[in-house]
Amino acid sequence: MNDEQDQKAVEKVYSRLTDLLNHGEEILYIAVQKKPLVNLFPDCVALTNKRILFFTPANLGLTLKFVDFVWKDIIDVATKEELIGAVFSIKTIKGAEMCVDYLPKVQARKLYQYAQERKEEEREARRLRDLEEKRAESGSLQFENPATIAAFQATPPVQPVAPVTPPVAQEEPKADELTEKLKKLRMLFDKGLISQEEYNHKKLELLNDL
């Protein structure tokens, strides 16, 4: 409420939003439309650490309709300041677009700021997921193709095979252990037992141990 949001509108959205929150989901910001003449039933935009939700009053303000998008599906967020207020808009990977106009400029800027931060966090999470998948694929190749490893070990004819074998044999359990730990960590996150931040932090610790 520090940015002069309409208190009644925020209370309605907040009450509805608390019923929609998933495990580990937190409200980051709520912005309220402010139309120049009549502003009886303003639209609202709510950001959480997992989604962005657009609320529209219906039935003379007695009910609230909403549409939501998870952050991993959002590829672009934008704000455009106009003579009266500002427009906040998003675009998804499937081409869907959503916007709210007549937002107070300070609220539109806050929406944009929080949205950019969440996009960066999601981009980093996606990078870590890709890295995890590549690590897992690399580990599976070592186990599924022992002949390739043996051929590699036998390549230098002058070098004795015995000294080369122990390091390679030690890598397999380590890679296997890392893969299992990453799978268990992902399972905990998917079941909502740990937060996104805890998941990212623990995963970085595991990867840094390599």
ABEGO torsion letter per residue (X at the ends): XAAGBBAAAAAAAAAAAAAABBBGBBBABBBBBBBAABAABBBBBBBBAABBBBBBBBGGGABBBBBBBBAAABABBBBBBBABEBBBBBBBAAGBBBBBBGBBAAAAAAAAAAAAAAAAAAAAAAAAAAAAAAAAAAAAAAAABAAAAAAAAAABAABBAAAAAAAAAAAAAAAAAAAAAAAAAAAAAAAGABBAAAAAAAAAAAAAAX
